[in-house]
Amino acid sequence: MKTVDKAFEILRNEGFVPKQEEFGISFKYQMATVLMLDNENDENFFNMVLPYIYEVDEENELDVLRAVNKINNEMKVVKLVVNEGNVWVCFEAEIEPEAVMEELVRFAVPTVCEARVRFYDALKNSENA
């Protein structure tokens, strides 16, 4: 079974309502849309993202990059990136054969949302500085 299909079943068993998409799956968590991308060429790669959490423009770019860097330095296994003018939270991991997918999914979902909260806090603090 493909990684994204396993994640779909786990999310459904955890009470989420995942939807099949052409890129993988999507589901709601804490009023945000979380995506799990299907990596057809690498079934050992787990990739969950929280896209479009903040728009970047010329006026806020430096503050955004500082906040992104702060969170990337503070948190493990997540990284924030600027992708086409928006901040995305990414959770990426290589899946070992003995990995327990249920544990990975249960950890990844709240972790991407925690990174979003920390990013907003870091951005707010940089604007107040």
C-alpha positions in Angstrom: 0.0 0.0 0.0 1.3 3.5 -0.9 2.3 5.8 1.9 -0.4 8.3 1.1 -3.0 5.6 1.1 -1.8 4.4 4.5 -2.0 8.0 5.8 -5.5 8.3 4.4 -6.7 5.3 6.4 -4.9 6.4 9.5 -6.5 9.9 9.3 -9.9 8.4 8.8 -9.5 6.1 11.7 -8.4 9.1 13.9 -11.7 10.9 13.1 -10.5 13.2 10.3 -12.3 13.5 7.0 -9.5 13.2 4.4 -10.3 13.8 0.7 -8.4 12.2 -2.2 -6.9 14.9 -4.4 -4.9 14.6 -7.6 -1.7 15.6 -5.6 -2.4 13.3 -2.6 -4.9 14.0 0.2 -6.3 17.0 2.1 -8.0 17.3 5.4 -8.9 19.9 8.0 -7.3 20.4 11.3 -7.7 23.4 13.6 -9.5 25.3 10.9 -6.6 24.8 8.4 -6.3 22.7 5.4 -3.4 20.2 5.6 -2.1 18.4 2.6 -0.2 15.1 2.3 1.6 15.0 -1.0 1.9 11.7 -3.0 5.5 11.0 -3.8 5.0 8.4 -6.5 8.8 8.2 -7.1 9.7 7.7 -3.5 7.4 5.7 -1.3 9.7 6.0 1.6 9.2 9.8 1.8 6.5 11.3 4.1 5.5 14.8 3.1 2.8 16.7 4.9 2.4 20.5 4.4 0.3 23.3 5.7 0.4 25.7 2.7 -0.3 29.4 2.3 -0.1 30.4 6.0 1.2 33.9 5.3 1.7 36.1 2.2 5.1 37.6 1.7 5.6 40.9 0.0 8.5 43.5 -0.2 7.4 45.2 3.0 7.3 42.2 5.2 9.9 39.9 3.6 12.7 40.6 6.1 10.4 40.0 9.1 9.0 36.9 7.5 12.4 35.5 6.8 13.6 36.2 10.3 10.5 34.4 11.8 10.9 31.5 9.4 14.5 31.1 10.4 13.6 31.3 14.1 11.1 28.5 13.8 13.4 26.4 11.6 16.1 26.7 14.3 13.7 25.9 17.1 11.7 22.9 15.8 12.8 19.5 14.6 11.4 17.8 11.5 9.5 20.8 10.3 10.7 23.5 8.0 9.1 26.7 6.9 9.7 27.8 3.4 8.7 30.7 1.2 7.0 29.2 -1.8 5.7 31.5 -4.6 5.2 34.4 -2.2 3.7 32.5 0.6 5.0 30.7 3.7 4.4 27.0 3.9 5.0 24.6 6.8 6.5 21.3 5.7 6.9 18.1 7.7 9.2 15.7 5.9 10.6 12.4 6.9 12.2 9.3 5.4 10.1 6.3 6.4 12.1 3.4 7.7 10.7 -0.1 7.1 10.0 -0.6 10.8 8.3 2.8 11.2 4.9 2.9 12.7 2.9 5.1 10.4 0.2 5.7 13.0 2.7 7.4 15.3 4.2 9.4 12.5 0.8 10.8 11.4 -0.3 11.5 15.0 2.9 13.4 15.5 3.0 15.3 12.1 -0.5 16.7 12.2 -0.2 18.8 15.4 3.4 19.6 14.7 2.7 21.5 11.5 0.0 23.4 13.3 2.3 24.2 16.2 4.9 25.5 13.8 2.3 27.8 12.3 1.4 29.2 15.7 5.1 29.7 16.6 5.6 31.4 13.2 2.8 33.9 13.9 4.1 34.6 17.4 7.6 35.1 16.1 6.3 37.4 13.4 4.2 39.4 15.8 7.2 39.8 18.2 9.4 41.0 15.4 6.8 43.6 14.3 6.7 44.8 17.9 10.4 45.1 18.3 
